[in-house]
Amino acid sequence: MTMQREAAKPTRRSLLLLAGAALAIPRALHAGQHPPLNVGVLEFGTVGWEIETIRRLGLDTAAGVQVTATRLASNDAARIAFLGGGVDVIVTDLLWAARMRAEGRNLVFLPFSATEGALMVPPASAIAGVADLAAKAVGVAGGALDKNWLLLQAYARRKADLDLARAARPAFGAPPLLSQKLEDGELDAALLYWNFCARLEAKGYRRIIGADEITRSFGIAGPIAFIGYAFAERVVAGRPDAIRAFAAASRQAKQVLASQDEAWTALRPLMQADDEATYQTLKRRFVEGIPGRAIGDEQADAAQLYALLAELGGEKLVGAAKTLPDGLYWTGT
C-alpha cells in the first residue's frame, strides 16, 4: 500500500490547487467506516514516513479513525489549506500553532518530533564554534524570524559577545538551495532543518551546534518538540474521538519505527536516500526525535522558551501573545 491512492474529488482539488497543493490523495470511504481525517503532508516532509506507516499497517482503522493524506507543495500551502478547511491536520511549528490559538482559533497541538536543526559546516572547515562565524557567509533556512536563527543569535551574544546579524553575512533561503550552496563552497556555514543536516552529516559535514543544545544553555530542562500536529478547530469541537484515535495510531507508528528496522524498508522510496549512509542517518535522527516526555513537562519547557522567543522576536514572530496560550496542547480530554 502506498501514499498514491484514489484521486481527489474535484471540489477539494480546486481548493487545494489555490493553496498551492501538489497532489490530493484521499482514500475511498467505504460504508460503515469512520469519516476520514485528512492530514496535509509536504511532498518531501518526514511526516509522510509516519503517515505511510500508519496507513500501511492499518493502525488508523484499528484505533478508530480513517487517515487520508493530501500532499502539499510547501509550508505556506499547508497553512492555507488548513485555515481554508482543505485539510483537518497539518504538521507545523509550535510558534505558528500558538499564534493561531492566541488569535482565537481553537486548534490543538500534538508533539510530532523533538529533532531540531543545526549549524553545519564542511568537513575541512576551520569553524569550531559560533565565535568563528564573524565575517562568514551563513545560510539561514526559514528567514530572519526563524526560531533557530533567533536562538543562535542570542547564544552568540551570550557566549561570544557577537552580534551575528551584523558580524556575519547571513543569507536567507530555502533549505535545499542553502544546502547545495554549502556543498558548492558558496557558504561557510548553514543553519538548516534536521533532515537536511542529516543528509550533510552522512557526507561528512560537521555539526557545530544544534537548536537543542542552545535551548539547554538557556536553562530548558529537556527536549522540546517544536514540530507537531495541529488539529483544526472544527475537529477539536466535533470529533475529539478522532484526535484521540489519531494520537494512538501516531504513537504506535513511532514505536514500530523505533523498534523494527524492517518497517523502514517500505519507506525508503519516500526518503530519497540515495546511499546507505544517508538512509541510516535519517533513520537514526528521526528515532532520536520521537517525543517521550509527559505533556505537562513538555508544556512547561515550551512556555519558558516561548517567552524567550517572544522577547527576541517580538510581535512579528509570536503575534500579540507574550505567553503560550492555555489549552494549546492536546491532553487526551
C-alpha positions in Angstrom: 0.0 0.0 0.0 1.5 3.4 -0.9 0.6 7.0 -0.5 -0.6 7.1 -4.1 -4.3 6.4 -3.9 -7.6 7.4 -5.5 -7.7 10.9 -7.0 -9.3 13.8 -5.0 -12.8 15.0 -5.6 -12.9 18.0 -7.9 -14.2 20.4 -5.4 -11.4 19.6 -2.9 -8.8 19.6 -5.6 -9.9 23.1 -6.7 -9.4 24.5 -3.2 -6.0 22.8 -2.7 -4.7 24.0 -6.0 -5.4 27.5 -4.9 -3.5 26.8 -1.8 -0.5 25.5 -3.8 -1.2 21.8 -3.4 0.8 19.4 -5.4 -1.5 16.4 -5.2 -4.5 15.3 -3.2 -4.7 11.7 -2.4 -7.7 10.7 -0.2 -8.7 7.1 0.4 -12.1 5.9 -0.7 -14.7 5.9 2.2 -16.5 2.6 2.4 -19.8 2.1 4.1 -19.5 1.8 7.8 -16.0 3.2 8.1 -15.2 6.3 10.2 -15.2 9.7 8.4 -11.7 10.4 7.2 -9.3 12.6 9.0 -7.3 14.4 6.2 -3.7 15.1 7.0 -1.7 17.6 4.9 1.7 16.2 4.1 4.6 18.1 2.5 5.8 16.4 -0.7 9.2 15.6 0.9 8.4 16.0 4.6 9.3 13.5 7.2 5.7 13.3 8.5 4.9 11.3 5.4 7.0 8.5 6.7 4.8 8.2 9.8 1.5 8.6 7.9 2.6 5.9 5.4 3.4 3.6 8.4 0.0 4.3 10.0 -1.9 3.5 6.8 0.2 0.6 5.6 -0.2 -1.2 8.9 -3.8 -0.2 9.4 -3.1 1.5 12.7 -5.6 4.2 12.0 -8.6 1.9 11.5 -7.6 -0.3 14.4 -7.6 2.8 16.6 -11.0 4.0 15.3 -10.1 6.6 12.7 -9.5 6.7 8.9 -6.4 8.7 7.9 -6.2 10.1 4.5 -3.3 12.2 3.2 -3.1 15.3 0.9 0.3 16.2 -0.5 1.2 19.8 -0.4 3.9 21.8 -2.0 5.2 24.0 0.9 4.6 25.0 4.5 2.7 28.1 3.2 0.4 25.8 1.1 -0.2 23.6 4.1 -1.2 26.5 6.3 -3.5 28.0 3.7 -5.2 24.6 3.1 -5.5 24.1 6.9 -7.1 27.5 7.5 -9.3 27.2 4.5 -10.7 23.9 5.5 -9.0 21.8 2.8 -7.3 19.5 5.4 -8.0 18.6 9.0 -4.5 18.3 10.3 -1.0 19.6 9.4 2.4 19.3 10.9 3.6 22.8 11.8 5.8 24.8 14.1 4.7 25.3 17.7 5.1 29.1 17.4 2.6 29.2 14.5 0.1 27.0 16.2 0.4 29.1 19.4 -0.1 32.3 17.4 -3.2 31.0 15.7 -4.7 29.9 19.1 -3.9 33.2 20.7 -5.8 34.9 17.8 -8.9 32.9 18.6 -8.6 29.7 16.6 -9.4 26.8 18.8 -6.8 24.4 17.4 -4.7 22.0 19.5 -1.2 20.8 19.1 0.2 17.2 19.4 4.0 16.9 19.5 5.5 15.1 16.5 9.3 15.5 16.7 11.9 16.9 19.0 14.7 16.6 16.4 15.9 20.1 15.7 18.0 21.9 13.1 21.7 22.7 13.5 24.6 24.8 12.2 26.5 22.7 9.7 30.0 23.3 8.2 32.1 21.5 5.6 34.4 18.6 6.8 37.6 20.7 6.5 36.2 24.0 7.8 38.2 25.9 10.4 35.0 26.9 12.1 34.8 25.4 15.5 32.2 27.5 17.3 29.9 30.5 17.0 32.8 32.9 17.7 34.3 31.8 14.3 31.2 33.0 12.4 32.4 36.6 12.2 32.7 37.8 8.6 31.5 34.3 7.4 28.6 33.7 4.9 26.0 31.9 6.9 22.9 30.4 5.2 19.7 30.5 7.3 16.7 28.4 6.4 13.3 29.9 7.3 14.0 33.6 7.2 15.1 36.4 9.5 12.5 35.4 12.2 13.2 31.7 12.1 13.4 30.5 15.7 16.7 28.7 15.2 18.3 31.8 13.9 17.0 33.9 16.8 18.3 31.3 19.2 21.7 31.2 17.5 22.0 35.0 17.7 21.1 35.0 21.4 23.6 32.3 22.0 26.3 34.1 20.1 25.7 37.3 22.1 25.8 35.4 25.4 28.8 33.1 24.7 31.0 35.2 22.4 29.7 38.8 22.7 29.0 38.6 18.9 26.1 40.2 17.1 25.7 37.7 14.3 23.2 39.7 12.3 26.0 42.4 11.9 29.2 40.5 12.2 28.3 37.6 9.9 26.9 37.7 6.4 23.5 35.9 6.7 21.8 34.6 3.6 18.2 33.5 3.9 16.7 30.9 1.6 15.1 27.6 1.1 16.8 24.6 2.8 17.6 22.7 -0.4 19.2 25.7 -2.0 21.3 26.6 1.0 22.4 23.0 1.4 23.6 23.0 -2.2 25.4 26.3 -1.8 27.2 25.0 1.3 28.3 21.9 -0.7 29.4 24.2 -3.6 31.5 26.3 -1.3 29.4 29.4 -1.7 28.5 29.4 2.0 30.9 28.9 5.0 28.1 27.5 7.2 24.4 26.9 7.1 21.7 26.7 9.7 19.3 24.0 8.4 16.4 21.9 9.3 17.3 18.5 10.8 16.6 16.3 7.7 18.9 18.4 5.6 21.5 18.3 8.4 21.3 14.5 8.4 21.9 14.3 4.7 25.0 16.5 5.1 26.1 14.6 8.1 26.1 11.4 6.0 28.6 13.2 3.6 31.0 14.1 6.5 29.8 17.6 7.2 30.2 18.7 10.8 27.5 19.8 13.2 28.7 22.9 15.2 25.7 23.3 17.4 22.1 22.3 17.4 19.0 24.2 18.5 18.5 21.6 21.2 22.0 22.4 22.7 21.2 26.1 22.5 17.9 25.7 24.4 19.6 23.7 27.1 22.1 26.6 27.5 19.2 28.8 28.3 18.1 26.5 31.2 15.5 24.4 29.3 15.3 21.1 31.1 14.5 18.7 28.3 14.0 18.4 24.5 11.0 20.3 23.2 9.0 19.0 20.2 8.8 22.3 18.3 7.1 20.4 15.4 3.7 18.9 15.9 0.3 18.0 14.5 -2.2 20.9 14.6 -5.8 19.8 14.5 -8.4 22.3 13.1 -10.9 23.8 15.5 -13.8 22.0 13.7 -12.2 18.7 14.5 -11.5 19.8 18.1 -15.1 20.7 18.6 -16.8 18.0 16.6 -14.5 15.0 16.5 -12.4 14.7 19.7 -12.5 10.9 19.5 -10.8 11.1 16.1 -8.0 13.1 17.6 -7.6 10.6 20.4 -7.6 7.7 17.9 -5.1 9.5 15.7 -2.8 10.2 18.7 -2.9 6.5 19.5 -2.1 5.5 15.9 0.8 8.0 15.8 2.2 6.7 19.0 2.1 3.1 17.7 3.7 4.1 14.4 6.6 5.7 16.2 7.0 2.6 18.4 7.2 0.5 15.2 9.7 2.8 13.6 11.8 2.9 16.7 12.0 -0.9 17.2 11.6 -2.6 13.8 14.3 -1.9 11.1 12.2 -3.7 8.5 9.4 -1.1 8.9 11.8 1.3 7.2 12.2 -0.7 4.1 8.8 0.3 2.8 9.7 4.0 3.5 13.0 4.1 1.7 11.5 5.3 -1.6 9.9 8.2 0.2 13.1 9.1 2.0 15.1 9.9 -1.1 18.1 8.3 0.4 20.5 7.5 -2.4 23.1 5.8 -0.3 23.2 3.7 2.8 24.9 6.3 5.0 22.1 8.8 4.2 19.4 6.2 4.8 20.9 5.2 8.2 21.4 8.8 9.4 17.9 9.8 8.5 16.5 6.8 10.4 18.7 7.5 13.4 17.8 11.2 13.6 14.1 10.5 13.2 14.0 8.0 16.0 16.1 10.3 18.3 13.4 12.9 17.9 10.4 10.8 18.9 8.8 12.7 21.8 8.8 10.7 25.1 8.1 13.3 27.7 4.9 13.9 29.7 2.8 16.6 28.1 3.0 18.7 31.4 6.8 18.7 31.3 6.8 19.4 27.6 4.4 22.3 28.0 6.3 23.8 30.9 9.6 23.9 29.0 7.9 25.2 25.9 6.3 28.0 27.8 9.7 29.1 29.1 11.3 29.0 25.7 8.3 30.7 24.1 8.7 33.6 26.5 12.3 33.9 25.5 11.4 33.9 21.8 8.7 36.4 22.3 11.3 38.7 23.8 13.8 38.1 20.9 11.4 38.1 18.0 8.6 40.4 19.3 5.2 40.6 17.8 6.5 39.8 14.3 7.3 36.3 15.5 4.6 35.4 18.0 1.9 38.0 17.5 0.3 39.8 20.4 0.6 36.9 22.9 3.7 37.0 25.1 3.0 33.7 26.8 2.0 30.3 25.5 -1.8 30.2 25.1 -3.8 28.0 27.5 -5.2 24.8 26.1 -2.8 24.6 23.2 -1.5 21.1 23.9 -3.8 18.1 23.3 -4.0 16.3 26.6 -6.4 13.5 25.5 -9.5 15.0 27.0 
